[in-house]
Amino acid sequence: MALFTTQTTTMSLPPPAMRSIKWGQFATGASAILALVLLGTVVAQSQSVQWSEIPRYLVHPSILRGVLLTLELTAGAMIFGIGLGCLLAVMATSTNIVLKAIAAGFVWWFRGVPLIVQIFLWFNIALFIPQVGVGHYSISINDLVTPALAGFLALGLHEAANMSEIIRSGLLAIDRGQCEAATALGLKPRQTFRTIILPQAARLIVPPTGNQAIGMLKASAIVSVIGMQDLLTQAQVIYARNFLVIELLFVASIWYLAITTVASIGQHYLEKSLQPKYRTGTNKPRGSEGR
């Protein structure tokens, strides 16, 4: 006679839960797709647009020169803006009241005045300062401040005001206790800034800087009002001759979208490279496991 009897127990699993259909999202998505299809159909069937001309003008020499000038203007203004913005951010975070006032006044003016007004002011700077010179040598401001230089100064100074606030906020976001701990460990202020503050502040500064660069690329089209030979100006010059207005505007838009897309991809990978690296066996911040 067996003292112990084993009974086989079976555990019944609940049936898999059926995922409910979210009819609201389905209806919204279907409506958006239908609206895009209808809009694309109406635009494509327009008899007023010569679609075959768009590919030809995408690689037109004048358009390509405008693309190159737009890239040069954007890169130059961003580099100038970042450099001057760093200086202004240091001035704004210093203990010198005069430097803080100068930085605050600069940001107040160049960030508050509309960009197109600044472009016109620099383009007409000769009304205030007709000539500059030393001794018997003088040069007209109109010869010195060309449309290219006026556009560069307006974009660069406007960007410097924005970048100074971005950099300043990134530096102030770092806890002061980390600087005090670095000082207690014997690190010099320059070492503390390079090894502790800057790596953490960069993760806060880079994303808005990338957005500013993309915004600068599109804002550079404003220099067309002073005749600078950028992408939009070249398109305007061509359609003033052949009256293909919509076609040339599509050409400019395609180039702006292409450059913006490439810049956005580069910004994504740059931000990804700045993410903190975790060693094997260390605990990641809560909520990062599913990323």
C-alpha positions as CSV (number, residue, x, y, z in Angstrom):
1,M,0.0,0.0,0.0
2,A,1.5,3.3,-1.0
3,L,1.8,5.8,1.7
4,F,1.9,8.7,-0.6
5,T,0.0,9.2,-3.8
6,T,0.9,11.7,-6.3
7,Q,-1.8,13.6,-8.1
8,T,-1.1,15.3,-11.3
9,T,-2.3,18.9,-11.2
10,T,-2.9,20.7,-14.4
11,M,-2.8,24.5,-14.5
12,S,-5.1,26.0,-17.0
13,L,-3.8,29.1,-18.6
14,P,-6.2,31.9,-19.4
15,P,-7.0,32.5,-23.1
16,P,-4.8,35.1,-24.7
17,A,-6.4,38.5,-24.4
18,M,-7.8,39.8,-27.7
19,R,-6.4,43.2,-28.6
20,S,-9.2,45.6,-29.1
21,I,-9.4,47.6,-32.2
22,K,-9.0,51.3,-31.6
23,W,-11.6,52.5,-34.0
24,G,-10.8,56.2,-33.2
25,Q,-7.1,55.9,-34.3
26,F,-8.2,53.8,-37.3
27,A,-10.7,56.4,-38.5
28,T,-8.2,59.3,-37.9
29,G,-5.4,57.6,-39.8
30,A,-7.7,56.6,-42.7
31,S,-9.1,60.1,-42.9
32,A,-5.6,61.6,-43.0
33,I,-4.4,59.2,-45.7
34,L,-7.5,59.9,-47.8
35,A,-7.0,63.6,-47.4
36,L,-3.4,63.3,-48.5
37,V,-4.3,61.2,-51.5
38,L,-7.0,63.6,-52.6
39,L,-4.7,66.6,-52.2
40,G,-1.9,64.8,-54.2
41,T,-4.3,63.9,-56.9
42,V,-5.6,67.5,-57.2
43,V,-2.1,68.9,-57.4
44,A,-0.8,66.2,-59.8
45,Q,-3.7,66.8,-62.2
46,S,-3.1,70.5,-62.3
47,Q,-2.7,71.7,-65.9
48,S,-0.9,74.9,-64.8
49,V,2.2,73.1,-63.5
50,Q,4.8,71.7,-65.9
51,W,6.0,68.8,-63.8
52,S,8.6,67.7,-66.4
53,E,10.5,70.9,-65.8
54,I,11.2,70.3,-62.1
55,P,13.9,67.5,-62.6
56,R,15.7,69.6,-65.2
57,Y,16.0,72.6,-62.9
58,L,17.0,70.6,-59.9
59,V,20.5,70.3,-61.3
60,H,20.5,73.7,-63.1
61,P,23.9,75.4,-62.6
62,S,22.4,78.5,-61.1
63,I,20.3,76.5,-58.6
64,L,23.4,74.5,-57.6
65,R,25.4,77.7,-57.1
66,G,22.5,78.9,-54.9
67,V,22.6,75.7,-52.9
68,L,26.3,76.0,-52.3
69,L,26.0,79.6,-51.2
70,T,23.1,78.7,-48.9
71,L,25.2,76.0,-47.2
72,E,28.2,78.3,-46.9
73,L,26.1,81.1,-45.4
74,T,24.4,78.7,-43.0
75,A,27.7,77.1,-41.9
76,G,29.5,80.4,-41.5
77,A,26.7,82.1,-39.6
78,M,26.3,79.0,-37.3
79,I,30.1,78.9,-36.5
80,F,30.2,82.6,-35.9
81,G,27.0,82.4,-33.8
82,I,28.3,79.5,-31.7
83,G,31.6,81.1,-31.0
84,L,30.2,84.5,-30.1
85,G,27.4,82.8,-28.1
86,C,29.9,80.9,-26.0
87,L,31.6,84.2,-25.2
88,L,28.3,85.9,-24.3
89,A,27.3,82.9,-22.2
90,V,30.5,83.2,-20.2
91,M,29.9,86.9,-19.7
92,A,26.3,86.3,-18.6
93,T,27.4,83.7,-16.0
94,S,30.3,85.7,-14.7
95,T,30.3,87.7,-11.4
96,N,31.2,90.9,-13.3
97,I,28.1,93.2,-13.4
98,V,29.4,95.1,-16.4
99,L,29.9,92.0,-18.5
100,K,26.5,90.6,-17.5
101,A,24.9,93.8,-18.5
102,I,26.6,93.9,-21.9
103,A,25.6,90.2,-22.5
104,A,22.0,90.9,-21.4
105,G,21.8,94.0,-23.7
106,F,23.2,92.1,-26.7
107,V,20.7,89.3,-26.2
108,W,17.8,91.7,-25.6
109,W,18.4,93.6,-28.9
110,F,19.5,90.9,-31.4
111,R,16.9,88.4,-30.2
112,G,14.1,90.9,-29.9
113,V,14.4,92.6,-33.3
114,P,13.0,90.6,-36.2
115,L,15.6,89.0,-38.4
116,I,14.4,90.7,-41.6
117,V,14.7,94.1,-39.9
118,Q,18.3,93.3,-38.9
119,I,19.1,92.4,-42.5
120,F,17.7,95.7,-43.8
121,L,19.6,97.6,-41.1
122,W,22.9,96.0,-42.0
123,F,22.2,96.5,-45.7
124,N,21.6,100.2,-45.2
125,I,24.3,100.8,-42.6
126,A,25.8,103.4,-44.9
127,L,23.0,105.7,-43.9
128,F,24.6,105.9,-40.4
129,I,28.2,105.4,-41.3
130,P,28.9,106.5,-44.9
131,Q,32.7,105.9,-44.8
132,V,35.3,104.4,-42.6
133,G,39.0,105.0,-42.8
134,V,42.3,105.9,-41.2
135,G,44.1,109.1,-42.0
136,H,43.9,109.8,-45.7
137,Y,42.6,106.4,-46.6
138,S,38.9,105.8,-46.5
139,I,36.5,103.3,-48.0
140,S,32.8,103.5,-48.6
141,I,30.6,101.3,-46.4
142,N,28.6,100.3,-49.5
143,D,31.7,98.8,-50.9
144,L,32.6,97.1,-47.6
145,V,29.2,95.8,-46.5
146,T,28.1,93.8,-49.5
147,P,24.8,91.9,-49.6
148,A,26.7,88.8,-48.6
149,L,28.3,90.4,-45.6
150,A,25.1,92.1,-44.5
151,G,23.3,88.7,-44.6
152,F,26.1,87.0,-42.8
153,L,26.2,89.7,-40.0
154,A,22.5,89.7,-39.5
155,L,22.2,85.9,-39.4
156,G,25.4,85.4,-37.3
157,L,24.6,88.1,-34.7
158,H,21.0,86.9,-34.4
159,E,22.1,83.4,-33.9
160,A,24.7,84.4,-31.3
161,A,22.0,85.9,-29.2
162,N,20.0,82.7,-29.3
163,M,23.0,80.4,-28.8
164,S,24.2,82.4,-25.8
165,E,20.9,81.6,-24.0
166,I,21.1,77.9,-25.0
167,I,24.7,77.6,-23.7
168,R,24.0,79.6,-20.6
169,S,21.0,77.4,-19.6
170,G,23.1,74.3,-20.3
171,L,25.9,75.4,-18.1
172,L,23.6,76.5,-15.3
173,A,21.7,73.1,-15.4
174,I,24.8,71.3,-14.0
175,D,24.6,71.0,-10.2
176,R,27.0,73.3,-8.4
177,G,27.7,70.4,-6.0
178,Q,29.7,68.6,-8.7
179,C,32.0,71.6,-9.0
180,E,32.5,71.7,-5.3
181,A,33.3,67.9,-5.2
182,A,35.8,68.3,-8.0
183,T,37.5,71.2,-6.1
184,A,37.6,69.0,-3.0
185,L,39.4,66.3,-5.1
186,G,42.0,68.8,-6.2
187,L,40.9,69.5,-9.7
188,K,41.6,72.9,-11.1
189,P,38.7,75.0,-12.5
190,R,39.8,74.3,-16.1
191,Q,40.0,70.6,-15.5
192,T,36.6,70.7,-13.8
193,F,35.0,72.4,-16.7
194,R,36.6,70.1,-19.3
195,T,36.0,66.8,-17.6
196,I,32.9,67.3,-15.5
197,I,30.8,70.3,-16.6
198,L,31.3,70.3,-20.4
199,P,30.4,66.6,-21.1
200,Q,27.2,66.9,-19.2
201,A,26.3,70.3,-20.6
202,A,26.9,69.1,-24.1
203,R,24.1,66.7,-23.9
204,L,21.8,69.6,-23.1
205,I,23.2,72.0,-25.6
206,V,23.6,69.9,-28.7
207,P,19.9,69.1,-29.4
208,P,18.7,72.7,-29.4
209,T,21.8,73.7,-31.4
210,G,20.9,71.2,-34.1
211,N,17.4,72.7,-34.2
212,Q,19.0,76.1,-34.5
213,A,21.1,75.0,-37.4
214,I,18.1,73.6,-39.3
215,G,16.2,76.8,-38.5
216,M,19.2,78.8,-39.8
217,L,19.2,76.9,-43.0
218,K,15.6,77.9,-43.7
219,A,16.0,81.4,-42.3
220,S,18.8,82.0,-44.8
221,A,16.2,82.4,-47.5
222,I,15.3,85.8,-46.0
223,V,18.5,87.2,-47.5
224,S,16.8,87.1,-50.8
225,V,15.2,90.5,-50.0
226,I,18.6,92.2,-50.3
227,G,19.6,90.4,-53.5
228,M,22.0,87.8,-52.1
229,Q,22.4,85.0,-54.6
230,D,21.2,82.2,-52.4
231,L,19.0,79.3,-53.4
232,L,15.7,81.1,-53.2
233,T,17.1,84.2,-55.1
234,Q,18.4,82.0,-57.9
235,A,15.0,80.4,-58.2
236,Q,13.3,83.8,-58.3
237,V,15.7,85.0,-61.0
238,I,15.0,82.0,-63.2
239,Y,11.2,82.1,-62.9
240,A,11.3,85.9,-63.6
241,R,12.5,84.9,-67.0
242,N,10.5,81.8,-67.9
243,F,7.4,82.4,-65.6
244,L,7.6,78.9,-64.2
245,V,6.9,80.2,-60.7
246,I,5.5,77.1,-59.0
247,E,8.0,74.8,-60.7
248,L,11.0,76.7,-59.4
249,L,9.4,77.1,-55.9
250,F,9.1,73.3,-55.9
251,V,12.7,73.0,-56.9
252,A,13.8,75.2,-54.0
253,S,11.6,73.3,-51.6
254,I,13.0,70.0,-52.7
255,W,16.5,71.2,-52.0
256,Y,15.6,72.6,-48.6
257,L,13.9,69.4,-47.6
258,A,16.8,67.3,-48.8
259,I,19.4,69.3,-46.9
260,T,17.2,69.5,-43.8
261,T,16.7,65.7,-43.9
262,V,20.4,65.0,-44.0
263,A,21.0,67.5,-41.2
264,S,18.3,65.9,-39.1
265,I,19.9,62.4,-39.5
266,G,23.3,63.8,-38.6
267,Q,21.8,65.5,-35.5
268,H,20.1,62.2,-34.5
269,Y,23.4,60.3,-34.5
270,L,25.3,63.1,-32.9
271,E,22.8,63.1,-30.0
272,K,23.0,59.3,-29.8
273,S,26.8,59.5,-29.5
274,L,26.5,61.8,-26.6
275,Q,24.3,59.5,-24.6
276,P,26.0,58.2,-21.4
277,K,27.6,54.8,-21.8
278,Y,26.9,52.2,-19.1
279,R,29.3,49.4,-18.3
280,T,28.3,45.8,-18.1
281,G,26.8,44.9,-14.7
282,T,26.0,48.5,-13.7
283,N,22.5,49.7,-13.1
284,K,20.9,51.8,-15.8
285,P,18.5,54.6,-14.8
286,R,15.0,53.4,-14.1
287,G,12.8,53.4,-17.2
288,S,15.7,52.9,-19.7
289,E,15.4,49.1,-20.0
290,G,12.7,49.2,-22.7
291,R,14.5,51.8,-24.8
